[in-house]
Amino acid sequence: MAYEHNIQWVPHGWNTAIGLAADLHLSAAMPVARYVEYLTPCVYLDAIITEPFKPDAEGYLTIPTKPGLGIERNREALKRFGV
């Protein structure tokens, strides 16, 4: 609906790194999305993937390019946090 009405849309990607990866991909596909809100630093967000998201000098995150969501889960951390 945001796209149909030309309204900027900002997803809140602070739930887990997996959700953040999904939000980044979704935002990249939405012409009316320029940002993704996320929480940092956050142990459970950062630890559950093998390569945590890091903002660049301007505060932007790179959209993962590997297959699927572009991330690899850290299975030990998933067990530790019960995710």
C-alpha positions, 0 to 999 in steps of 0.5 A, spaced: 500 500 500 505 504 501 508 503 494 501 504 491 500 511 495 508 513 494 509 513 501 516 512 504 516 505 508 521 503 513 521 496 516 523 495 523 529 490 522 531 489 530 528 483 531 534 478 529 539 478 524 535 473 520 529 478 520 534 484 519 537 480 512 529 479 510 528 487 511 534 489 507 532 485 501 525 487 502 527 494 502 531 493 496 525 491 492 521 497 494 521 503 490 519 507 497 523 504 502 530 507 503 532 505 510 531 499 515 531 501 522 535 496 526 538 495 533 546 495 534 550 493 538 545 487 540 548 481 542 543 476 540 542 480 533 549 480 532 551 473 534 546 468 531 550 469 524 557 468 522 558 475 519 554 480 523 552 486 520 556 492 520 554 499 518 559 503 513 562 510 515 555 513 513 551 508 517 548 504 511 548 496 511 550 492 505 545 488 503 547 480 503 549 477 496 550 470 498 544 465 496 537 465 500 537 471 505 545 472 504 547 470 511 549 464 514 547 462 521 551 461 527 548 454 530 552 455 537 549 462 538 542 459 536 542 454 541 545 459 546 539 464 545 534 459 544 532 462 537 
